[in-house]
């Protein structure tokens, strides 16, 4: 029981502060949002914005598909 309380203590403290109307980290989030909103982004030039669409890259099978393809065998011939 003590191990459970030790593991659940951070959750209980966060839940308690939220129920009391305190939002931990709210000021930090607002500061970061203001910093990123004020950042100047470079404008895209006309030449950089016009590009041909790229063809999708050919992908090799990975994971489960690779295993399935390596195990797969020919189906039986159809009876005529």
DOKOLSE-448989 format. One record per residue (C-alpha): residue in three letters; z, y, x. Coordinates in steps of 0.02 Angstrom, whole numbers, padded with zeros to 5 digits, always signed. Example, Ala and Ser with C-alpha at 12.3 -4.5 7.8 and 13.67 -1.06 7.14 Angstrom:
BEGIN
ALA+00390-00225+00615 SER+00357-00053+00684 
***
This chain:
BEGIN
UNK+00000+00000+00000 UNK+00040+00119+00143 UNK-00130+00087+00223 UNK-00215+00134+00059 UNK-00117+00297+00047 UNK-00159+00342+00226 UNK-00343+00310+00195 UNK-00342+00401+00027 UNK-00241+00553+00085 UNK-00393+00661+00133 UNK-00476+00622-00033 UNK-00319+00663-00130 UNK-00295+00827-00036 UNK-00475+00879-00069 UNK-00462+00831-00252 UNK-00299+00927-00269 UNK-00371+01085-00191 UNK-00524+01075-00304 UNK-00414+01056-00459 UNK-00315+01211-00406 UNK-00476+01312-00392 UNK-00487+01317-00203 UNK-00654+01270-00128 UNK-00634+01223+00056 UNK-00782+01274+00163 UNK-00856+01393+00034 UNK-00845+01543+00152 UNK-00929+01446+00291 UNK-01072+01393+00178 UNK-01097+01572+00120 UNK-01100+01637+00299 UNK-01229+01506+00349 UNK-01336+01545+00196 UNK-01336+01732+00239 UNK-01380+01695+00419 UNK-01529+01585+00374 UNK-01588+01703+00235 UNK-01593+01850+00355 UNK-01698+01758+00483 UNK-01874+01825+00505 UNK-02008+01693+00492 UNK-02173+01715+00582 UNK-02319+01744+00464 UNK-02455+01613+00469 UNK-02622+01678+00526 UNK-02780+01642+00430 UNK-02847+01524+00565 UNK-02684+01427+00572 UNK-02671+01413+00382 UNK-02848+01343+00362 UNK-02859+01167+00428 UNK-02949+01012+00375 UNK-02841+00884+00290 UNK-02797+00744+00408 UNK-02840+00565+00370 UNK-02690+00456+00340 UNK-02638+00362+00496 UNK-02667+00176+00495 UNK-02500+00091+00492 UNK-02459-00080+00556 UNK-02353-00192+00446 UNK-02167-00181+00482 UNK-02010-00266+00424 UNK-02024-00382+00276 UNK-02211-00357+00259 UNK-02237-00413+00439 UNK-02136-00571+00408 UNK-02227-00605+00244 UNK-02398-00586+00325 UNK-02351-00699+00470 UNK-02288-00836+00353 UNK-02430-00821+00226 UNK-02556-00963+00219 UNK-02725-00980+00135 UNK-02717-01023-00049 UNK-02786-01192-00100 UNK-02974-01196-00134 UNK-03026-01176-00314 UNK-03086-01336-00397 UNK-03266-01319-00452 
***
